[in-house]
Amino acid sequence: MDAADWDRKYEGRQLVYGEAPNATLVEVATTLKRGRALDLASGQGRNAIWLATRGWTVDAVDFSSVALTRANDVAASAPRSVRERLTWVHADVTQLSPSPNYDLVLMFYLHLPPDARRAAVTTAVSALKPDGILMILGHHSANIESGTGGPQEPEILYTPKDLASDIGSRLTIITAENRYRDVTGGTAVDALLLASRSALGSGTDRE
């Protein structure tokens, strides 16, 4: 899907993915010291807004201008202090050249062909501070056969092992594992990767 396709998707429904933040993000971020975050492919901003309410300063990037407008509308009801910590950026995440200014970089449910995915991962890695943390979460390749929902094109799905390979030796892998979500109609299978520039941990399950 290109930007126009995503614009049409977001125009069709007020909140495509709801207002609540991703549960895995909540689990991970509540253990982190707040700082500056970069949310790549932020959609309608549910995760960026939640981080801002927790005291994070967030740059949220998406190539759908409609999604960013919706995100700004949702954030409008938040206190001024929260709104001032949010910056909405209309851009293609595979073509960004961010400075290494971020304590946390998110890449959630961004599904691209492998070469484009690796370009997005490179963008994410380059944005990290020396002790920054990268968090990637998306639909697992196994989701087509043993899960529920998500894209049905195998080429744009991935496993934790794929993500770890994309990272290579540039970061220390903290977690690379499958995650499971209860959704309408069954259980969705996700791939999760946490990595850091510092040696905060070692790789775990890389299925």
C-alpha positions as CSV (number, residue, x, y, z in Angstrom):
1,M,0.0,0.0,0.0
2,D,1.2,3.5,-0.8
3,A,0.5,6.7,1.0
4,A,-2.7,7.3,-0.9
5,D,-4.0,3.8,0.0
6,W,-3.3,4.5,3.7
7,D,-5.0,7.9,3.4
8,R,-8.1,6.2,2.1
9,K,-8.0,3.6,4.8
10,Y,-7.7,6.2,7.6
11,E,-10.4,8.3,5.9
12,G,-12.8,5.4,6.1
13,R,-12.8,5.1,9.9
14,Q,-12.2,7.6,12.6
15,L,-9.8,5.4,14.6
16,V,-8.6,2.4,12.7
17,Y,-6.7,0.8,15.6
18,G,-8.4,2.5,18.6
19,E,-7.0,4.9,21.1
20,A,-5.4,2.5,23.6
21,P,-1.6,2.0,23.3
22,N,-0.1,-1.3,22.3
23,A,0.0,-3.6,25.3
24,T,3.6,-4.8,24.6
25,L,4.7,-1.2,24.4
26,V,3.1,-0.5,27.8
27,E,4.8,-3.6,29.3
28,V,8.3,-2.5,28.0
29,A,8.1,1.3,28.3
30,T,6.9,1.4,31.9
31,T,10.2,0.0,32.9
32,L,12.2,2.6,31.1
33,K,13.4,6.1,32.1
34,R,11.5,8.6,30.1
35,G,13.4,10.5,27.4
36,R,13.0,11.2,23.7
37,A,11.2,8.7,21.4
38,L,10.9,8.3,17.7
39,D,7.7,6.5,16.5
40,L,8.2,5.3,12.9
41,A,5.0,4.6,11.0
42,S,3.0,6.1,13.9
43,G,-0.4,5.9,12.2
44,Q,-3.0,7.7,14.2
45,G,-0.6,8.2,17.1
46,R,-2.0,6.0,19.8
47,N,1.5,4.9,21.0
48,A,3.0,8.4,20.6
49,I,0.3,10.0,22.6
50,W,0.5,7.5,25.3
51,L,4.3,8.0,25.6
52,A,3.8,11.7,25.8
53,T,1.3,11.3,28.6
54,R,4.1,9.4,30.4
55,G,6.5,12.3,30.0
56,W,8.3,11.3,26.8
57,T,9.1,13.8,24.1
58,V,7.9,12.1,20.9
59,D,8.5,12.6,17.2
60,A,5.9,10.6,15.3
61,V,6.4,9.9,11.6
62,D,4.0,8.6,9.1
63,F,3.6,9.0,5.3
64,S,-0.2,9.2,5.6
65,S,-1.2,12.9,6.1
66,V,-4.7,11.7,7.0
67,A,-3.4,9.6,9.8
68,L,-1.3,12.4,11.2
69,T,-4.3,14.8,11.1
70,R,-6.4,12.2,13.0
71,A,-3.6,11.8,15.5
72,N,-3.4,15.5,16.1
73,D,-7.2,15.7,16.5
74,V,-7.0,12.9,19.2
75,A,-4.1,14.7,20.9
76,A,-6.1,17.9,21.0
77,S,-8.0,16.8,24.0
78,A,-4.9,16.1,26.0
79,P,-3.4,18.6,28.4
80,R,-1.1,21.3,26.8
81,S,1.9,19.8,28.5
82,V,1.3,16.5,26.6
83,R,0.6,18.2,23.2
84,E,3.8,20.2,23.5
85,R,5.8,16.9,23.8
86,L,4.4,15.7,20.5
87,T,5.7,16.5,17.0
88,W,3.9,15.0,13.9
89,V,6.2,14.4,10.9
90,H,4.9,13.7,7.4
91,A,7.6,11.5,5.8
92,D,8.5,8.1,4.4
93,V,10.4,6.3,7.1
94,T,12.6,4.5,4.6
95,Q,14.0,7.9,3.4
96,L,14.6,9.6,6.7
97,S,18.1,10.5,7.9
98,P,17.6,11.1,11.7
99,S,20.3,12.2,14.0
100,P,21.2,9.8,16.9
101,N,19.0,11.7,19.4
102,Y,16.5,9.1,20.6
103,D,16.4,7.0,23.8
104,L,13.6,4.8,22.3
105,V,12.7,4.1,18.7
106,L,9.5,2.2,17.8
107,M,8.7,0.4,14.5
108,F,5.3,-1.2,15.0
109,Y,3.4,-3.1,12.4
110,L,5.3,-1.6,9.5
111,H,5.2,-4.3,6.8
112,L,7.3,-3.8,3.7
113,P,9.2,-5.9,1.2
114,P,12.5,-7.2,2.7
115,D,14.7,-4.5,1.1
116,A,12.5,-1.7,2.2
117,R,12.1,-3.2,5.7
118,R,15.9,-3.4,6.0
119,A,16.1,0.3,5.0
120,A,13.5,1.2,7.7
121,V,15.5,-0.8,10.3
122,T,18.7,1.1,9.3
123,T,16.8,4.3,9.8
124,A,15.7,3.1,13.2
125,V,19.2,2.0,14.2
126,S,20.8,5.3,13.1
127,A,18.3,7.3,15.3
128,L,19.4,5.7,18.6
129,K,21.5,7.4,21.2
130,P,24.5,5.3,22.5
131,D,22.3,3.7,25.1
132,G,19.0,3.9,23.1
133,I,16.6,1.0,22.7
134,L,15.0,-0.2,19.5
135,M,11.6,-1.9,19.7
136,I,10.2,-3.6,16.6
137,L,6.8,-5.4,16.7
138,G,4.8,-6.8,13.8
139,H,2.8,-9.6,12.3
140,H,4.8,-12.9,12.4
141,S,5.2,-15.0,9.2
142,A,3.4,-17.8,11.0
143,N,0.3,-15.7,11.4
144,I,-1.0,-16.7,8.0
145,E,-1.2,-20.4,8.9
146,S,-1.6,-20.4,12.7
147,G,-2.8,-17.0,13.7
148,T,-5.6,-14.5,13.0
149,G,-5.7,-11.3,11.1
150,G,-2.9,-9.1,9.7
151,P,-1.5,-9.0,6.1
152,Q,-1.8,-12.2,4.1
153,E,1.3,-11.6,1.9
154,P,4.2,-13.8,3.1
155,E,6.8,-11.4,1.6
156,I,6.0,-8.6,4.0
157,L,5.8,-10.6,7.1
158,Y,8.8,-11.6,9.3
159,T,10.1,-13.6,12.2
160,P,12.2,-12.5,15.2
161,K,15.1,-14.2,13.6
162,D,14.6,-12.1,10.4
163,L,14.6,-8.9,12.5
164,A,17.8,-10.0,14.4
165,S,19.4,-10.7,11.0
166,D,18.4,-7.2,9.8
167,I,20.1,-5.7,12.9
168,G,23.2,-7.8,12.5
169,S,26.1,-6.8,14.8
170,R,25.0,-3.1,15.0
171,L,23.1,-3.6,18.2
172,T,22.9,-6.0,21.1
173,I,19.8,-8.1,21.0
174,I,17.9,-8.1,24.3
175,T,14.7,-10.0,23.2
176,A,13.7,-11.7,20.0
177,E,10.6,-13.8,20.5
178,N,7.1,-14.6,19.4
179,R,4.2,-12.8,21.1
180,Y,0.5,-13.8,21.1
181,R,-2.6,-11.5,21.2
182,D,-6.2,-12.5,21.7
183,V,-8.2,-10.9,18.9
184,T,-11.7,-11.3,17.6
185,G,-11.8,-14.7,16.0
186,G,-8.7,-16.2,17.5
187,T,-5.1,-15.5,18.5
188,A,-2.7,-13.3,16.5
189,V,1.0,-14.2,16.3
190,D,3.5,-11.3,16.5
191,A,7.3,-11.0,16.2
192,L,9.0,-8.9,18.8
193,L,12.6,-7.6,18.8
194,L,14.2,-5.4,21.5
195,A,17.8,-4.3,20.9
196,S,20.2,-1.7,22.3
197,R,23.5,-0.1,21.5
198,S,24.6,-0.9,25.0
199,A,25.1,-4.4,26.3
200,L,21.9,-4.5,28.4
201,G,21.2,-8.1,27.7
202,S,21.7,-11.0,25.4
203,G,19.6,-12.7,22.8
204,T,16.8,-15.0,24.0
205,D,14.3,-17.1,22.0
206,R,14.8,-16.3,18.2
207,E,12.1,-18.4,16.6
